[in-house]
């Protein structure tokens, strides 16, 4: 019954022609249903649908639902998955300029030890730009971070 209510709610909230949320919720039925939609509500609905129905595994193994069965998990995808799962903690550590979550993000960017302090200082200086609103997405944060790193002479080669 709950699944039927959720499906009905999803269908009634979608305008005609709608079908995909952005990439930070992954592939699956929920992603396909939320295609073209923006905002946290649609991301939550898409991610919940993907998780509730367990369809990402099916999509990956079958190569359907916007999933690829032969894809490679890129460094960018690993950063996105990590940041998405740890966004609140990451925000706190970026504000402080230190912490294990921020260190892990630096590792995912393959920041060398000699450049770590510069990376931490950059993220701290860019806090307001990285976390620009209460409903900022993981994609927004990482895009802003990539842009800030690209403009930094010491860190630009990590995002080239």
N, C-alpha and C positions, 0 to 999 in steps of 0.2 A: 504494500500500500504506500509506504514512504517513497519508494522508487517511482511509482506512478505520479504521486503528488509533485516530486521534484521534476520529473520529465514535463509534466503539464505546466509547472511554473516556468521552466526554461523556455518552452515553446511560446508561452504567452508573452514573455518579456522580450523575445527576439523580434526585431523588425524584419520585414520581408527582405530576403536576400542576405541576411546575416549568416555568418558561419565561423571566425577564428580569433581568439585572444592572442596576445603576443607570446613570444617564445619562452618566457620564463615559467610557463606552466607545462611545458613539454608537449608531446603529441598525445593523441587519443581522442575518444568520442567527445569529451568535454571541450577540448581545444577546437575540434571541428564545429561544434555547436555554437561556440562563442566567436567564431571567425569574424573579424571586422569590428568587434565591440571594444570599447575602451573603458577603463576604470577598474577599481579594485573589486567591485561586486561581480563583474563578469569573470575576472581572474579567479576569484574564490569559487564561483559556480563551476567554471571549467575544470579547475584543479580538483574540486570535490567530486565532480562527475568522473573524472579520470581515475581518481583513487577509489571511489565507492564501487564502481563497476569493474575495476581491475582490468580495464581494457587497454592500458598502455602495453602490458606484456603481450597481449594478443596482437596489438598493432605492430609492435617491434618484430615479433616472430613471423607475422604474416606480411609485413611491409604495407599495411593498410592504415587508415585513420591518420594519415599525415606522418606516419613513422617510417623509418628506414630500417630494414633488417640487416643491412651490411654497412652501416655507417660507423664512423670512428668518433669517439668522444674527444672533442677538441679541447685544447687548453681553455678556450673561451667558454665552452659549455661547462667545464669543471668549475671555473670561476663563478659562472652564473648559478650553478646548482649550489655551490658552497655559500655564496653570498645570500641567495634566496633563503636558505635554511637558517642563516645566522644574521639576518639583516639588523635586528634590534641590537644584538650584542656588538656587531660591527660598528653601528652608529655610536654606541657608547665608547668603544675603544678608539675610533677615529677622533672623537672629541677629546679624548685623553692623550692621544698620540702614542698609545702603546697598548699591548695586550696580545694574548694568544691567538685570538681570532684574526686580528690585524696581521700578526706574524704569518699565519696560515695563508691569508690572502696574498701577502708578499711572496710566499713560496709558490703559490699558484701562478703568479706573474713571473716567476723565476728570477726575482730580484736577488742579485748577489749580496752577500753579507756586507761588503763595502758600501753598498748603496741603500741598505735597509733604513738607516737613520734619515736619509734624504727622503725616502718613500714615506716614512711615518710622519715626518715634518710636513711634507706636501699634503698628505691626506688631512692632517689636522688643520692646516691653513685653508684648505678647500672645503672644510666641513659644511659651511652654509650652502655652497654650490652643489656638493654631493648629495646632501640630505635637504633638498630645497623646499620640501613640504611634508606634511604628515602622511600623505598617501603616495610618497615617492616609490617607484618600483625598483626592483633589482636592476632591471635594464637601464633605467635612468641613472642610477648610482654608478654603475660600471661604465656607461657611456661618458658621464661627466669625469670620472676618474681617468679613463683612457685619454680624453681630451686634455685634461690637466697634465698628465704625464707626457703627452706628445709635445706640449709647450715647454717642458722642463728640459734643459740641455743635458742634465745628468741622467734623467730617466726616460727620455724619449725613445731610446733604442729598445726598450722593453715592450713597446706597443707598436713598433714599426711593421 
